[in-house]
């Protein structure tokens, strides 16, 4: 509970810091509050955009890989679902996503 309060204060003080949002999502996941993970990641993406914190699709996907390797698969999946289509044209989706998957597999 104390960690949640600290992270909530940090999110309010640093709304454009993605690490705080991701830490909050991982905390909720670790506490079994799976329903909160998607809500937090969705708010993170919106808050970062509102505060002009430019986070590229590649950066988000790297964060997803990091979360997965840290034992937070729900956070990783939520980040990927919410950001995989950012800046990808409809006609380029299959190629781009295939390249993303191949790259992720090669990195383990």
C-alpha atoms as a printed R data frame, in Angstrom:
    type eleno elety resid chain resno      x       y       z
1   ATOM     1    CA   UNK     A     1  0.000   0.000   0.000
2   ATOM     2    CA   UNK     A     2  2.842   2.378   0.820
3   ATOM     3    CA   UNK     A     3  4.521   1.650  -2.517
4   ATOM     4    CA   UNK     A     4  1.259   2.433  -4.304
5   ATOM     5    CA   UNK     A     5  1.011   5.800  -2.526
6   ATOM     6    CA   UNK     A     6  4.597   6.671  -3.437
7   ATOM     7    CA   UNK     A     7  4.035   5.762  -7.086
8   ATOM     8    CA   UNK     A     8  0.777   7.712  -7.216
9   ATOM     9    CA   UNK     A     9  2.567  10.797  -5.905
10  ATOM    10    CA   UNK     A    10  5.368  10.251  -8.399
11  ATOM    11    CA   UNK     A    11  2.875   9.962 -11.285
12  ATOM    12    CA   UNK     A    12  1.279  13.240 -10.259
13  ATOM    13    CA   UNK     A    13  4.631  14.978  -9.901
14  ATOM    14    CA   UNK     A    14  6.151  13.432 -13.049
15  ATOM    15    CA   UNK     A    15  3.271  12.704 -15.442
16  ATOM    16    CA   UNK     A    16  5.635  12.585 -18.423
17  ATOM    17    CA   UNK     A    17  7.958   9.938 -16.938
18  ATOM    18    CA   UNK     A    18  7.109   6.558 -18.431
19  ATOM    19    CA   UNK     A    19  9.231   4.634 -15.912
20  ATOM    20    CA   UNK     A    20  6.903   5.716 -13.102
21  ATOM    21    CA   UNK     A    21  3.829   4.538 -14.982
22  ATOM    22    CA   UNK     A    22  5.435   1.214 -15.866
23  ATOM    23    CA   UNK     A    23  6.546   0.691 -12.270
24  ATOM    24    CA   UNK     A    24  2.961   1.323 -11.139
25  ATOM    25    CA   UNK     A    25  1.682  -1.243 -13.618
26  ATOM    26    CA   UNK     A    26  4.244  -3.822 -12.500
27  ATOM    27    CA   UNK     A    27  3.329  -3.196  -8.874
28  ATOM    28    CA   UNK     A    28 -0.374  -3.778  -9.535
29  ATOM    29    CA   UNK     A    29  0.459  -6.915 -11.502
30  ATOM    30    CA   UNK     A    30  2.651  -8.243  -8.695
31  ATOM    31    CA   UNK     A    31 -0.196  -7.665  -6.237
32  ATOM    32    CA   UNK     A    32 -2.646  -9.638  -8.365
33  ATOM    33    CA   UNK     A    33 -4.592  -6.569  -9.487
34  ATOM    34    CA   UNK     A    34 -4.519  -7.669 -13.106
35  ATOM    35    CA   UNK     A    35 -7.496  -5.513 -14.061
36  ATOM    36    CA   UNK     A    36 -5.483  -2.382 -13.266
37  ATOM    37    CA   UNK     A    37 -2.608  -3.116 -15.659
38  ATOM    38    CA   UNK     A    38 -4.393  -2.097 -18.889
39  ATOM    39    CA   UNK     A    39 -5.901   0.960 -17.201
40  ATOM    40    CA   UNK     A    40 -2.512   2.196 -16.017
41  ATOM    41    CA   UNK     A    41 -0.768   1.624 -19.353
42  ATOM    42    CA   UNK     A    42 -3.622   3.326 -21.214
43  ATOM    43    CA   UNK     A    43 -3.376   6.322 -18.874
44  ATOM    44    CA   UNK     A    44  0.397   6.322 -19.290
45  ATOM    45    CA   UNK     A    45  0.238   6.565 -23.065
46  ATOM    46    CA   UNK     A    46 -2.395   9.307 -22.899
47  ATOM    47    CA   UNK     A    47 -0.584  11.262 -20.165
48  ATOM    48    CA   UNK     A    48  2.734  11.134 -21.969
49  ATOM    49    CA   UNK     A    49  1.097  12.372 -25.168
50  ATOM    50    CA   UNK     A    50 -0.686  15.189 -23.299
51  ATOM    51    CA   UNK     A    51  2.611  16.313 -21.775
52  ATOM    52    CA   UNK     A    52  4.433  16.182 -25.121
53  ATOM    53    CA   UNK     A    53  6.717  13.390 -23.940
54  ATOM    54    CA   UNK     A    54  7.585  11.840 -27.255
55  ATOM    55    CA   UNK     A    55  8.013   8.116 -26.840
56  ATOM    56    CA   UNK     A    56  8.495   6.209 -30.041
57  ATOM    57    CA   UNK     A    57  6.848   2.934 -30.861
58  ATOM    58    CA   UNK     A    58 10.274   1.270 -30.747
59  ATOM    59    CA   UNK     A    59 10.901   2.660 -27.261
60  ATOM    60    CA   UNK     A    60  7.546   1.348 -26.051
61  ATOM    61    CA   UNK     A    61  8.213  -2.092 -27.495
62  ATOM    62    CA   UNK     A    62 11.622  -2.125 -25.801
63  ATOM    63    CA   UNK     A    63  9.851  -1.308 -22.525
64  ATOM    64    CA   UNK     A    64  7.512  -4.250 -23.177
65  ATOM    65    CA   UNK     A    65 10.460  -6.594 -23.691
66  ATOM    66    CA   UNK     A    66 12.087  -5.303 -20.514
67  ATOM    67    CA   UNK     A    67  8.881  -5.796 -18.532
68  ATOM    68    CA   UNK     A    68  8.511  -9.334 -19.814
69  ATOM    69    CA   UNK     A    69 12.080 -10.256 -18.915
70  ATOM    70    CA   UNK     A    70 11.497  -8.718 -15.453
71  ATOM    71    CA   UNK     A    71  8.603 -11.116 -14.852
72  ATOM    72    CA   UNK     A    72  5.725  -8.777 -15.656
73  ATOM    73    CA   UNK     A    73  4.046 -10.419 -18.656
74  ATOM    74    CA   UNK     A    74  0.722  -8.615 -18.228
75  ATOM    75    CA   UNK     A    75  2.448  -5.237 -18.245
76  ATOM    76    CA   UNK     A    76  4.479  -6.290 -21.280
77  ATOM    77    CA   UNK     A    77  1.391  -7.431 -23.145
78  ATOM    78    CA   UNK     A    78 -0.524  -4.301 -22.278
79  ATOM    79    CA   UNK     A    79  2.277  -2.054 -23.510
80  ATOM    80    CA   UNK     A    80  2.547  -4.029 -26.733
81  ATOM    81    CA   UNK     A    81 -1.208  -4.043 -27.394
82  ATOM    82    CA   UNK     A    82 -1.537  -0.327 -26.709
83  ATOM    83    CA   UNK     A    83  1.471   0.833 -28.735
84  ATOM    84    CA   UNK     A    84  2.228  -1.692 -31.489
85  ATOM    85    CA   UNK     A    85  0.182   0.235 -34.045
86  ATOM    86    CA   UNK     A    86  1.605   3.672 -33.266
87  ATOM    87    CA   UNK     A    87  2.746   5.344 -36.468
88  ATOM    88    CA   UNK     A    88  2.311   2.250 -38.616
89  ATOM    89    CA   UNK     A    89  0.385   2.688 -41.849
90  ATOM    90    CA   UNK     A    90 -2.287   0.089 -42.584
91  ATOM    91    CA   UNK     A    91 -0.488  -1.164 -45.668
92  ATOM    92    CA   UNK     A    92  2.767  -1.617 -43.704
93  ATOM    93    CA   UNK     A    93  1.337  -3.445 -40.694
94  ATOM    94    CA   UNK     A    94  2.057  -7.032 -41.712
95  ATOM    95    CA   UNK     A    95  5.654  -6.328 -42.724
96  ATOM    96    CA   UNK     A    96  6.347  -4.115 -39.717
97  ATOM    97    CA   UNK     A    97  4.828  -6.507 -37.210
98  ATOM    98    CA   UNK     A    98  6.625  -9.482 -38.790
99  ATOM    99    CA   UNK     A    99  9.900  -7.587 -38.494
100 ATOM   100    CA   UNK     A   100  9.073  -6.726 -34.862
101 ATOM   101    CA   UNK     A   101  8.366 -10.365 -34.036
102 ATOM   102    CA   UNK     A   102 11.533 -11.599 -35.737
103 ATOM   103    CA   UNK     A   103 13.581  -9.014 -33.882
104 ATOM   104    CA   UNK     A   104 12.039  -9.900 -30.531
105 ATOM   105    CA   UNK     A   105 12.661 -13.601 -31.113
106 ATOM   106    CA   UNK     A   106 16.285 -12.965 -32.032
107 ATOM   107    CA   UNK     A   107 16.785 -11.039 -28.786
108 ATOM   108    CA   UNK     A   108 15.255 -13.842 -26.744
